[in-house]
Amino acid sequence: MKIGVVSLGCPKNLVDTEILMGKLKAGKAEIVSKLEDADVIIVNTCGFIDAAKEESIDTILEVSQYREKGKKIIVTGCLVERYKDQLQKEIPEVDLFVDLKEEIQIPEKIGIEISDKNLDLYRERIITTPPHLAYLKISEGCDHTCAFCAIPQIRGKHRSRSIESIVKEAEALADRGVKEINVVSQDTSFYGTDLYGKPKLWELIEKLENIEGIKWIRLYYLYPTTINEDFFKRMADSEKLVKYIEMPVQHTEDRILRDMMRGYRKSKIEKILEWKEKYIPEAAIRTAVIVGFPTETAKDFENLKEFISNAKFDWLGVFTYSHEEGTPAFEKFEDTLPQEEKIRRKNEILQLQEKITETKNRQMIGEEVEILIDGFSEEWETLPVGRTYRSAFEIDGIVYVEATEPVKIGEFAKVKIKDVIDSVDTVGELV
Protein backbone atom coordinates (compact mmCIF):
# COMPACT_ATOMS: atom_id res chain seq x y z
CA MET A 1 0.00 0.00 0.00
CA LYS A 2 1.31 3.44 -0.97
CA ILE A 3 0.70 6.29 1.49
CA GLY A 4 0.93 10.03 0.86
CA VAL A 5 1.11 12.32 3.90
CA VAL A 6 0.49 16.05 4.36
CA SER A 7 1.47 17.57 7.72
CA LEU A 8 0.28 21.05 8.72
CA GLY A 9 0.92 23.27 11.73
CA CYS A 10 3.67 23.33 14.31
CA PRO A 11 6.78 21.16 14.83
CA LYS A 12 4.90 19.27 17.58
CA ASN A 13 2.36 18.17 15.00
CA LEU A 14 5.19 17.26 12.63
CA VAL A 15 6.63 14.89 15.24
CA ASP A 16 3.24 13.15 15.47
CA THR A 17 3.24 12.81 11.68
CA GLU A 18 6.77 11.40 11.63
CA ILE A 19 5.88 8.80 14.27
CA LEU A 20 2.77 7.79 12.34
CA MET A 21 4.81 7.49 9.13
CA GLY A 22 7.31 5.28 10.94
CA LYS A 23 4.56 2.95 12.09
CA LEU A 24 3.12 2.81 8.57
CA LYS A 25 6.53 1.90 7.18
CA ALA A 26 6.99 -0.75 9.87
CA GLY A 27 3.74 -2.24 8.56
CA LYS A 28 5.34 -2.53 5.10
CA ALA A 29 3.52 0.49 3.67
CA GLU A 30 5.41 2.64 1.18
CA ILE A 31 5.53 6.37 1.91
CA VAL A 32 5.41 8.31 -1.37
CA SER A 33 6.23 11.97 -1.95
CA LYS A 34 3.73 12.54 -4.78
CA LEU A 35 0.09 12.36 -3.70
CA GLU A 36 -1.00 11.17 -7.15
CA ASP A 37 1.08 8.01 -6.58
CA ALA A 38 -0.65 7.18 -3.26
CA ASP A 39 -3.43 4.71 -2.55
CA VAL A 40 -4.23 6.49 0.73
CA ILE A 41 -3.67 10.17 1.54
CA ILE A 42 -3.42 11.26 5.19
CA VAL A 43 -3.74 14.91 6.22
CA ASN A 44 -2.60 15.87 9.72
CA THR A 45 -4.32 19.19 10.43
CA CYS A 46 -3.86 22.22 12.67
CA GLY A 47 -6.84 23.86 14.38
CA PHE A 48 -5.27 26.45 16.66
CA ILE A 49 -6.46 29.77 15.19
CA ASP A 50 -8.58 30.94 12.24
CA ALA A 51 -5.70 31.14 9.77
CA ALA A 52 -4.57 27.61 10.62
CA LYS A 53 -8.11 26.29 10.38
CA GLU A 54 -8.56 27.89 6.96
CA GLU A 55 -5.31 26.35 5.71
CA SER A 56 -6.40 22.95 7.00
CA ILE A 57 -9.83 23.18 5.35
CA ASP A 58 -8.33 24.35 2.06
CA THR A 59 -5.85 21.45 2.14
CA ILE A 60 -8.56 18.89 2.89
CA LEU A 61 -10.69 20.16 0.00
CA GLU A 62 -7.72 20.16 -2.34
CA VAL A 63 -6.68 16.63 -1.37
CA SER A 64 -10.25 15.31 -1.48
CA GLN A 65 -10.23 15.75 -5.24
CA TYR A 66 -7.96 12.70 -5.43
CA ARG A 67 -10.88 10.59 -4.16
CA GLU A 68 -12.35 10.74 -7.65
CA LYS A 69 -9.27 8.84 -8.80
CA GLY A 70 -9.98 6.03 -6.33
CA LYS A 71 -7.73 7.18 -3.51
CA LYS A 72 -8.79 6.95 0.13
CA ILE A 73 -8.67 10.22 2.15
CA ILE A 74 -8.03 10.23 5.91
CA VAL A 75 -7.90 13.39 8.03
CA THR A 76 -6.61 13.65 11.60
CA GLY A 77 -5.00 16.22 13.92
CA CYS A 78 -6.14 19.20 15.97
CA LEU A 79 -8.86 20.38 13.60
CA VAL A 80 -10.53 16.97 13.76
CA GLU A 81 -10.26 16.92 17.54
CA ARG A 82 -12.19 20.21 17.71
CA TYR A 83 -14.72 19.82 14.89
CA LYS A 84 -15.03 16.14 14.00
CA ASP A 85 -18.83 16.00 13.88
CA GLN A 86 -19.07 19.21 11.86
CA LEU A 87 -16.38 18.10 9.42
CA GLN A 88 -18.07 14.75 8.84
CA LYS A 89 -21.27 16.55 7.84
CA GLU A 90 -19.69 19.25 5.69
CA ILE A 91 -16.91 17.31 3.90
CA PRO A 92 -18.36 13.89 3.00
CA GLU A 93 -15.57 13.44 0.44
CA VAL A 94 -13.27 12.38 3.29
CA ASP A 95 -13.38 8.63 3.99
CA LEU A 96 -12.33 8.80 7.63
CA PHE A 97 -11.85 11.48 10.28
CA VAL A 98 -9.62 10.27 13.12
CA ASP A 99 -9.34 12.14 16.44
CA LEU A 100 -6.08 12.49 18.34
CA LYS A 101 -6.46 9.59 20.73
CA GLU A 102 -6.82 7.19 17.80
CA GLU A 103 -4.37 8.86 15.43
CA ILE A 104 -1.64 6.29 16.00
CA GLN A 105 -4.16 3.53 15.12
CA ILE A 106 -4.55 4.78 11.55
CA PRO A 107 -2.43 1.90 10.11
CA GLU A 108 -4.80 -0.68 11.61
CA LYS A 109 -7.84 1.32 10.45
CA ILE A 110 -6.70 1.04 6.83
CA GLY A 111 -5.80 -2.63 7.05
CA ILE A 112 -2.08 -2.45 7.82
CA GLU A 113 -1.11 -4.97 10.49
CA ILE A 114 1.96 -4.43 12.66
CA SER A 115 3.54 -7.82 13.40
CA ASP A 116 5.88 -6.49 16.12
CA LYS A 117 3.62 -5.82 19.11
CA ASN A 118 6.56 -4.25 21.00
CA LEU A 119 7.40 -1.79 18.23
CA ASP A 120 9.39 1.24 19.48
CA LEU A 121 7.48 4.03 17.72
CA TYR A 122 10.08 6.67 18.55
CA ARG A 123 12.89 4.59 17.05
CA GLU A 124 10.85 3.83 13.93
CA ARG A 125 9.99 7.50 13.42
CA ILE A 126 10.73 8.86 9.93
CA ILE A 127 12.60 12.17 10.08
CA THR A 128 11.33 14.64 7.46
CA THR A 129 13.68 17.49 8.37
CA PRO A 130 17.25 17.54 7.02
CA PRO A 131 19.00 14.50 8.51
CA HIS A 132 21.31 16.52 10.75
CA LEU A 133 18.47 18.03 12.82
CA ALA A 134 15.28 16.77 14.44
CA TYR A 135 12.51 17.85 16.78
CA LEU A 136 12.26 16.08 20.14
CA LYS A 137 8.81 16.29 21.77
CA ILE A 138 9.10 15.93 25.53
CA SER A 139 5.50 16.37 26.66
CA GLU A 140 1.94 16.75 25.47
CA GLY A 141 -0.87 19.09 26.52
CA CYS A 142 -0.82 22.19 28.71
CA ASP A 143 -1.96 23.12 32.24
CA HIS A 144 -2.17 26.86 31.53
CA THR A 145 -5.58 28.40 30.92
CA CYS A 146 -4.66 31.37 28.73
CA ALA A 147 -7.90 33.11 27.79
CA PHE A 148 -7.26 33.09 24.03
CA CYS A 149 -5.89 29.55 23.69
CA ALA A 150 -7.73 26.38 22.66
CA ILE A 151 -4.77 24.01 23.11
CA PRO A 152 -5.81 22.65 26.54
CA GLN A 153 -9.23 21.64 25.18
CA ILE A 154 -7.60 20.10 22.11
CA ARG A 155 -4.54 18.43 23.61
CA GLY A 156 -5.58 18.05 27.24
CA LYS A 157 -3.59 18.49 30.45
CA HIS A 158 0.22 18.55 30.54
CA ARG A 159 1.68 15.04 30.28
CA SER A 160 5.46 14.63 30.41
CA ARG A 161 7.33 11.73 28.89
CA SER A 162 9.85 10.05 31.15
CA ILE A 163 13.46 11.20 31.03
CA GLU A 164 14.50 7.66 30.10
CA SER A 165 12.14 7.57 27.12
CA ILE A 166 13.28 10.95 25.81
CA VAL A 167 16.98 10.17 26.20
CA LYS A 168 16.50 6.82 24.44
CA GLU A 169 14.91 8.58 21.48
CA ALA A 170 17.62 11.25 21.41
CA GLU A 171 20.30 8.54 21.38
CA ALA A 172 18.55 6.91 18.42
CA LEU A 173 18.49 10.26 16.62
CA ALA A 174 22.20 10.78 17.29
CA ASP A 175 22.90 7.30 15.89
CA ARG A 176 21.23 8.45 12.67
CA GLY A 177 23.53 11.47 12.42
CA VAL A 178 21.38 14.15 14.06
CA LYS A 179 23.56 16.96 15.43
CA GLU A 180 20.91 19.49 16.46
CA ILE A 181 18.10 18.50 18.83
CA ASN A 182 15.15 20.92 18.92
CA VAL A 183 13.19 20.37 22.15
CA VAL A 184 9.47 21.07 21.73
CA SER A 185 6.29 20.83 23.81
CA GLN A 186 3.39 23.10 24.74
CA ASP A 187 5.31 24.33 27.83
CA THR A 188 8.94 23.21 27.85
CA SER A 189 9.98 24.92 31.10
CA PHE A 190 7.16 23.07 32.95
CA TYR A 191 8.57 19.69 31.90
CA GLY A 192 8.46 16.95 34.51
CA THR A 193 6.27 18.72 37.06
CA ASP A 194 3.37 16.32 36.55
CA LEU A 195 5.56 13.21 36.49
CA TYR A 196 8.18 13.98 39.13
CA GLY A 197 6.46 16.56 41.33
CA LYS A 198 8.79 19.38 40.26
CA PRO A 199 10.33 20.72 37.03
CA LYS A 200 12.99 18.40 35.63
CA LEU A 201 14.04 20.23 32.47
CA TRP A 202 17.63 20.67 33.60
CA GLU A 203 18.02 17.04 34.62
CA LEU A 204 16.84 16.14 31.13
CA ILE A 205 19.19 18.61 29.45
CA GLU A 206 22.18 17.27 31.41
CA LYS A 207 21.49 13.77 30.08
CA LEU A 208 20.98 15.02 26.53
CA GLU A 209 24.31 16.85 26.76
CA ASN A 210 26.05 13.55 27.44
CA ILE A 211 24.92 12.03 24.14
CA GLU A 212 27.83 11.76 21.76
CA GLY A 213 27.18 13.35 18.39
CA ILE A 214 24.70 15.94 19.61
CA LYS A 215 26.31 19.38 19.39
CA TRP A 216 23.36 21.80 19.58
CA ILE A 217 20.32 21.57 21.85
CA ARG A 218 17.68 24.23 21.22
CA LEU A 219 14.68 24.93 23.46
CA TYR A 220 11.31 26.01 22.09
CA TYR A 221 8.12 27.19 23.86
CA LEU A 222 9.41 28.45 27.19
CA TYR A 223 6.79 30.09 29.42
CA PRO A 224 7.61 33.27 31.39
CA THR A 225 6.08 32.10 34.69
CA THR A 226 8.40 29.10 34.87
CA ILE A 227 11.58 30.97 33.89
CA ASN A 228 13.77 32.14 36.79
CA GLU A 229 17.27 33.49 37.38
CA ASP A 230 18.68 29.98 37.81
CA PHE A 231 17.56 29.17 34.24
CA PHE A 232 19.91 31.82 32.85
CA LYS A 233 22.79 30.74 35.08
CA ARG A 234 22.45 27.17 33.85
CA MET A 235 22.10 28.18 30.21
CA ALA A 236 25.25 30.29 30.52
CA ASP A 237 27.17 27.27 31.85
CA SER A 238 25.90 24.78 29.29
CA GLU A 239 28.22 23.84 26.43
CA LYS A 240 25.63 22.28 24.10
CA LEU A 241 22.51 24.31 24.89
CA VAL A 242 22.51 27.07 22.28
CA LYS A 243 22.05 30.57 23.63
CA TYR A 244 18.60 30.96 22.12
CA ILE A 245 15.43 31.69 24.05
CA GLU A 246 12.07 31.07 22.38
CA MET A 247 9.47 32.50 24.74
CA PRO A 248 6.16 34.05 23.61
CA VAL A 249 5.19 36.97 25.88
CA GLN A 250 1.89 37.68 23.99
CA HIS A 251 1.61 41.20 25.44
CA THR A 252 3.35 43.61 27.81
CA GLU A 253 0.53 45.60 29.42
CA ASP A 254 -0.58 44.36 32.84
CA ARG A 255 -4.31 44.76 32.22
CA ILE A 256 -4.13 42.82 28.96
CA LEU A 257 -1.93 40.13 30.51
CA ARG A 258 -4.51 39.80 33.29
CA ASP A 259 -7.37 39.55 30.82
CA MET A 260 -5.34 37.03 28.82
CA MET A 261 -4.91 35.00 32.05
CA ARG A 262 -1.17 34.71 31.43
CA GLY A 263 -0.16 34.47 35.08
CA TYR A 264 2.58 37.13 35.00
CA ARG A 265 2.92 40.89 34.51
CA LYS A 266 5.21 43.26 32.63
CA SER A 267 7.67 43.28 35.55
CA LYS A 268 8.39 39.57 34.98
CA ILE A 269 9.23 40.16 31.33
CA GLU A 270 11.51 43.03 32.35
CA LYS A 271 13.19 40.80 34.94
CA ILE A 272 13.78 38.08 32.33
CA LEU A 273 15.45 40.61 30.04
CA GLU A 274 17.63 41.77 32.96
CA TRP A 275 18.72 38.19 33.72
CA LYS A 276 19.49 37.61 30.07
CA GLU A 277 21.73 40.69 29.91
CA LYS A 278 23.41 39.77 33.20
CA TYR A 279 24.29 36.15 32.42
CA ILE A 280 24.15 35.63 28.63
CA PRO A 281 24.07 38.99 26.83
CA GLU A 282 24.94 37.21 23.57
CA ALA A 283 21.76 35.15 23.71
CA ALA A 284 19.11 35.62 21.04
CA ILE A 285 15.47 35.95 22.07
CA ARG A 286 12.51 35.09 19.86
CA THR A 287 9.09 36.08 21.14
CA ALA A 288 5.55 36.53 19.84
CA VAL A 289 2.75 38.97 20.62
CA ILE A 290 -0.98 39.10 19.98
CA VAL A 291 -2.57 42.33 18.79
CA GLY A 292 -6.26 43.16 18.79
CA PHE A 293 -7.23 41.31 21.96
CA PRO A 294 -10.83 42.40 22.83
CA THR A 295 -9.75 44.69 25.68
CA GLU A 296 -6.67 46.15 23.96
CA THR A 297 -7.03 49.91 23.60
CA ALA A 298 -5.09 52.16 21.25
CA LYS A 299 -3.01 53.21 24.28
CA ASP A 300 -2.25 49.58 25.18
CA PHE A 301 -1.07 49.01 21.64
CA GLU A 302 1.20 52.08 21.68
CA ASN A 303 2.68 50.90 25.00
CA LEU A 304 3.30 47.46 23.50
CA LYS A 305 5.13 49.06 20.59
CA GLU A 306 7.23 51.16 22.97
CA PHE A 307 8.19 48.10 24.99
CA ILE A 308 9.23 46.20 21.84
CA SER A 309 11.23 49.20 20.67
CA ASN A 310 13.15 49.29 23.96
CA ALA A 311 13.49 45.53 24.50
CA LYS A 312 14.99 44.93 21.04
CA PHE A 313 14.10 41.26 20.73
CA ASP A 314 16.18 39.50 18.09
CA TRP A 315 13.16 37.92 16.44
CA LEU A 316 9.45 38.57 16.91
CA GLY A 317 6.26 37.14 15.44
CA VAL A 318 2.87 38.90 15.51
CA PHE A 319 -0.56 37.27 15.55
CA THR A 320 -3.90 39.00 15.21
CA TYR A 321 -6.34 37.92 17.91
CA SER A 322 -8.55 35.00 16.88
CA HIS A 323 -11.87 34.64 18.74
CA GLU A 324 -11.82 30.90 19.43
CA GLU A 325 -15.01 29.21 20.63
CA GLY A 326 -14.67 27.39 23.93
CA THR A 327 -11.92 29.66 25.25
CA PRO A 328 -12.36 31.94 28.29
CA ALA A 329 -11.94 35.04 26.11
CA PHE A 330 -14.71 33.86 23.80
CA GLU A 331 -17.07 33.45 26.74
CA LYS A 332 -16.13 36.70 28.49
CA PHE A 333 -15.44 39.29 25.78
CA GLU A 334 -16.91 40.49 22.52
CA ASP A 335 -14.58 40.57 19.54
CA THR A 336 -15.52 44.05 18.35
CA LEU A 337 -12.24 45.35 16.92
CA PRO A 338 -12.40 45.30 13.09
CA GLN A 339 -10.07 42.84 11.38
CA GLU A 340 -8.64 45.71 9.32
CA GLU A 341 -7.50 47.42 12.53
CA LYS A 342 -5.95 44.20 13.84
CA ILE A 343 -4.00 43.82 10.62
CA ARG A 344 -2.90 47.47 10.75
CA ARG A 345 -1.54 46.97 14.26
CA LYS A 346 0.18 43.77 13.22
CA ASN A 347 1.90 45.46 10.30
CA GLU A 348 3.06 48.37 12.46
CA ILE A 349 4.83 46.01 14.84
CA LEU A 350 6.29 43.96 12.00
CA GLN A 351 7.76 47.12 10.46
CA LEU A 352 9.17 48.14 13.82
CA GLN A 353 10.69 44.71 14.41
CA GLU A 354 12.15 44.54 10.91
CA LYS A 355 14.30 47.58 11.68
CA ILE A 356 15.42 46.09 15.01
CA THR A 357 16.35 42.77 13.41
CA GLU A 358 18.25 44.46 10.59
CA THR A 359 20.21 46.59 13.08
CA LYS A 360 21.18 43.49 15.07
CA ASN A 361 22.24 41.67 11.91
CA ARG A 362 24.31 44.63 10.72
CA GLN A 363 26.14 44.62 14.05
CA MET A 364 27.44 41.16 13.07
CA ILE A 365 29.17 42.41 9.91
CA GLY A 366 32.90 41.66 10.20
CA GLU A 367 32.40 38.96 12.83
CA GLU A 368 33.52 35.36 12.35
CA VAL A 369 30.74 33.01 13.40
CA GLU A 370 30.07 29.28 13.41
CA ILE A 371 27.15 28.08 11.32
CA LEU A 372 25.45 24.77 10.65
CA ILE A 373 25.02 24.08 6.92
CA ASP A 374 21.36 23.17 6.25
CA GLY A 375 21.35 22.90 2.47
CA PHE A 376 21.37 25.10 -0.60
CA SER A 377 19.51 28.23 -1.60
CA GLU A 378 16.19 27.81 -3.41
CA GLU A 379 17.00 30.78 -5.64
CA TRP A 380 20.65 29.94 -6.28
CA GLU A 381 20.92 26.16 -6.14
CA THR A 382 24.70 26.02 -5.79
CA LEU A 383 24.84 28.55 -2.93
CA PRO A 384 25.04 26.90 0.51
CA VAL A 385 22.87 28.24 3.34
CA GLY A 386 23.24 27.77 7.08
CA ARG A 387 22.35 29.17 10.48
CA THR A 388 24.15 30.55 13.49
CA TYR A 389 22.99 29.60 16.99
CA ARG A 390 20.82 32.74 16.82
CA SER A 391 18.44 31.20 14.29
CA ALA A 392 15.97 28.34 14.51
CA PHE A 393 15.40 26.13 11.47
CA GLU A 394 12.82 27.46 8.98
CA ILE A 395 11.83 30.27 11.38
CA ASP A 396 14.61 32.84 11.65
CA GLY A 397 17.17 34.33 9.28
CA ILE A 398 19.72 32.30 7.35
CA VAL A 399 23.31 32.86 6.24
CA TYR A 400 24.13 32.62 2.53
CA VAL A 401 27.64 31.19 2.27
CA GLU A 402 30.16 32.34 -0.30
CA ALA A 403 32.48 29.35 -0.55
CA THR A 404 35.44 28.69 -2.82
CA GLU A 405 35.56 25.07 -1.70
CA PRO A 406 32.79 22.47 -1.21
CA VAL A 407 30.84 22.42 2.03
CA LYS A 408 28.77 19.50 3.27
CA ILE A 409 25.18 19.64 4.45
CA GLY A 410 25.02 18.88 8.17
CA GLU A 411 28.57 20.08 8.84
CA PHE A 412 29.61 23.09 10.90
CA ALA A 413 31.61 25.83 9.22
CA LYS A 414 33.05 29.21 10.12
CA VAL A 415 32.10 32.27 8.08
CA LYS A 416 32.81 35.98 8.20
CA ILE A 417 29.62 38.03 7.92
CA LYS A 418 29.81 40.47 5.00
CA ASP A 419 26.33 41.89 4.44
CA VAL A 420 22.62 41.82 5.29
CA ILE A 421 19.84 40.85 2.85
CA ASP A 422 16.19 41.86 3.33
CA SER A 423 16.77 42.68 7.02
CA VAL A 424 16.63 39.07 8.28
CA ASP A 425 19.26 37.17 6.26
CA THR A 426 23.02 37.66 6.02
CA VAL A 427 25.85 36.82 3.66
CA GLY A 428 29.00 35.18 4.99
CA GLU A 429 32.35 34.30 3.41
CA LEU A 430 33.75 30.89 4.28
CA VAL A 431 36.79 31.30 6.50
N, C-alpha and C positions, 0 to 999 in steps of 0.2 A: 504494500500500500504506500502510495506517495502522498506526503503531507506538505502543504504550504502553510506558513505561519506569518501572521502580521502582529507585531507587538507595538502598542501605543502607550503613551504616558511616561512615567518616571522610571529611573533605574531600578527601583524596587519591583516594579511590575515586570521589567525586563528579566530580572533574576527568576521570577516565577515562570516566565516564558521559557527561559533557558533550561530550567529544571524539567518542565513538561516536555520539551524537545528531547532531552536526554532520555526520559522514560520511553517516549515514542520510539527512539532509535534502539533502545534496549529490547523493545518488542519487535525488532526487525523492520520497522517502518523506515522509509527513505524520506529524509527531509529535503525538499527541493526549493530552489531559490525563485523559480518562476511559477507564479500561481496557476498559469495555464497548463502546467505540467502535472499539477496535483490532482489526486482523487478526492482529497478532503482538505478544505481550507479552514484554519482556525484563526480567529481574531481575538486577541486579548486586549480588552478595552480599558479606557480611563474614564472615570465619571466624577472627577473632583470638582470642577467648575464648568460654567457654561461653555467656554471655548473648547475645553477638553471633551465635553459631551457632544458638541457639534462635530468635532473631528471624528469621534468614534462613530456617530450615526452616519456621517458621510462615508466613512470607510466601510461600514457594514453594507450600506446600499450599493456601493461600488463593487464590493466583493460578491454580493448576492447575485449579480448578473451572471456569474460563472455557473450558477445552479442550472441555468438553461442548457449548459453544456454537459450536464450530468454530474457535476461535482457536488459534494456534500458540504454545507456551510455550518460551522459551529462557532458560537460566540460566547466568550466568558469574560471575566475581569470585573472591575469595579462598577462599570455601568450596568452590567447584568445584576450585580448584587443589589443595586439601588432600584432598578426599574424592570425586573424580570417579567412580571405579569404584563406591564404596559408594552414592553418590547414584543412579547409573544403575540399580542393582539395586533400591533401596528406593523410588524415586519414578518409576515408569514413566510417570506422567502427563505428565512433561516431555518435549518433543519432542527437545530438543538441549541437552546440557551442553557449554559451551565454556570451555576453560582460558585462563589469562591471556595466553599467547603468541599465541593465535588470536582473542582478544577483538575486536580491531579489524577482523577479517575477517568479523564477523557479517553485515554487509550482503551480502557476496558469498554467504555460506552460505544466505541466505534469498532469493536471486535478485535482489538489487539490484545493478546494475552501475554503477560509477563511471566516467564517460567521461573525466574529467580525471585522467590518470595521475600528474600532478604536484601533486595536491591538497594544499594546506597545511592539515593537520588542525587545527593550533592556531588558525589564522585562522577556520576554519569552525566551531569549537567553539560550541555553544549554551550561553549563560550562564543558569543556573537560579536563581542568587541575585538579589537586587535589582540592577538594572542599574548602580548606582553602586559596586558592590564585586564582587570576583572573587578566586578562589583561583588561585595561580600555582605549579604544581608544578615544582620545579627539579631533582629527581633521583628515582631509583627504587631500591628495595632498601636493604639495610643491612649494614655490615661488622661490627657489634657482635654478640656472642654471648651476650646476656643470658640467664641460665638459664631464665627463665620465658617467653621470647618466641619465637613461631613465625614471626615476620615474615621472617627470613632464609631459612627453608625455603620460604616462600610466594612471596616477592618477589625472592629472590636477593641477590646482592652489590650493593653501592652502585654506582650508575651515574649520573653527573652529565650533565645536558644542557649543551650549550655555552652560554657567556655570550651569544653572538650570537643563538642560537635563543630563549633566554629573553627577551632584550630585545626582539626582534622581536615576540614574542607580547604582551609588556607594552605595546608601542606600539600594537598592534592593539586591545587592551583599552581603552587610553586614548582611542583614536579613537572607541570606542563610548560613551564617557562614564563609564568606570570611574574613580573617584577614590581608592578604597582597594584596594591590592594586598595580599593575604594570602599570604605565601610559605610553602609547605608542602613537606615531604619526610619521609622516615623519620628523617633526621639532618641538619638544616639547617646546623648549624655545621661539618659535615664537607664541605660542598659544594666540589666542584672538586678534591679531593685525588686522586681516581682519574684525572681527566682532565688536570690540569695539574701534578701532582706535589706540590702543596701547597694548603691551603685558599684558596679564592678568593671567599668570601662577600662580603667588603667591596668587592672590585673589581666584583662584580655589583651590589651595593647602590648604589655610586657612579653606575653607568650607569642604574639604575632611577630614581635621584633626578633625573636630567637629563631625564626624560620629562615633557613639558608636560601638565598635566591631572591627573597623579598627585599627590595631596596627602599621603596616609597610606600608609606601607609597614609592614606588621606581620609579624613573624617568629614562626612556630610551630615546635615540635619541636626546640628547642635541646638539646644533650647536655652535661652538666656537664664531661666530660673535655676537650671542645674549646672550652670557654669560659675566657678568660683576662682579665687586667686590661686589655689593649689593647681588648678587645671593649667594655668599659664606657666607655672613653675615646672610642672612635669613636661609640658610640651617643649619648653626651652631646653630641657635636659635630654630629650629623646633624640636619638641619632637617625631613626628611620621615619618617624612621624613628621611629615612635611609641615612646614610652618604656614598652614593654610586653614582658615577658620570659616566654615560655611554655617551661618547662623542667621536665619530670618528674624528680623525684629518686628516686622509688619507695620509698626508705627512708632512715633516718639512722644506723642502727647498723652499725658497721664489720663485725661478723661476718655480718650479714644481707646487707650490700652485697657482701661477698666471696662468700657463697654464691649471691647473685644474679648474680655475674660482671659487676658494673657498671663495674669499672675505676677507681673512685674511692672515697674514704672520707669520713666526716663532715667532716673538716677542709676538704675541697674545697668542700663546700656552705657551710660557715661563711665561707670565703674569698670565695666568690661574693657572699654577703650583705654582707660588708664592702665589697667593690668597688662594689656597688650603692649602698650608703649614702654612700660617698665621692664618687662621680662623678655619680650620678643618683638622689638620694634620693626624688624624686617618681615614680620608675618603679614600675609595678605588676608584681607577679610572680604568675603562675599556675603551680602545680605539681600533681603527682599522686603518690599513694603507694599501695602495695599492702599490705594487711593479710592475715595468715593464711598467709604463706609457710611451708613445712614446718618450717623451723628457727626460726621466730619464737616466742620464749617470752613469757610474760606480762610479764616484766621488759623485754624488747625493745620490746614494745608500749607500755608506760608511758613508756619513754624517748623513743619516737617522738612520743607525745602531748606530752611536755614540750618537745621540740624545736619542734614546730609552735606550741605556745603562746608560746614565746619568739621564734620567727622572725617570726610574724605575717604570713604570706603573704596577699596580697590575695584570691586565689582558690585553691581547692584541691579537687581531685577525689579520690575514694577508690575503689579497686577491691579486691574480694576475690580472693585468689589463685585462679587457674584452672589445674588440673593438665593441661597440654597435651601430648599424646603427641608424641614426636619432639624435645622440648626437653631440654636438659641436666638441668633440675630433675626432669623426669618420670623420667629414667633413674637419677638419683642419690638422690632422696628419696622417701619415702612421704608421701602427702597424708593425714595422720591427724587433723588438726584438724577438728572437726565444722563443717559449714556454718553452723549456728546461732551458733557462737562467732565465726566470721569476720564474719558480719553484725552481731553485737553490737559487735565492734571497729570495724567500718566506721561504724556509727551513732554511736558515741562520738566519733570524730574529726569526723564531719559536724556534730555538735552543737557541738563545740569551735570548728570553723572558722566556723560560722554566727555565733557571737558576735564573732569577730575581724572578719569581713567587715562586720557591722552597725556595729561601732565605727568602722571605717575610713570607712564611708559617712556616718556621723553627723558625722565630723570635717569633711566637705565642706559641711555645712549653712551657708549664708550666702556660700559662694564662688560666683563667676561663672566658668563653665567653657564651653568650646567643645564642641559635640556635632555628630555627623553624624546627620541625620534618616533613619531606615531605613524608616519606614512609619507605620502606625496600630495602636493597641492592638486586640487580639482581643476584649477584653471591652467596651471603649468605642471604637467604630469611628471616632469623630471626633477622638479624642485622639491626637496625634502621639507617637511614641516614637523615641528616638535613643540614641546611645552616646557617652561620652567616650573618650579614647584609652585609658583604663584597662580597657575592656571589648572583648572579641572578639565578633564577630557570632554570635548564637544559642548562646553559651556562658556569657558573664558577664552581670552585671546591666545593666538598661536604665534610661533616664531617661524618665519620663512628662512631657510638655511641656504646661504650661498656657499657651495662646497666645490672645491677643485678636485676632491677625491671622493670615492663612493662612501656613503654612510648606510648603515643597516637599520631597518625598522626594528624597534625594540631595544636598541642600544642607546647608551648615554653618550652625549658629546658636549664639548665646550665650544661656545660661540661668543663672539664679541658683537654686542648690539650696535647696529649702525643707524637704524631709522625706524619710524613709526608709520604704519599704514592704517588708514580709516579709524584712527583713535585707539582701537583695541588690539591690533596685531602689530608685530615688530619684524624687522629684518635683522638677521645675524649672520656674521661671517665665521665660517668654521675656523677655529683656532688650531 
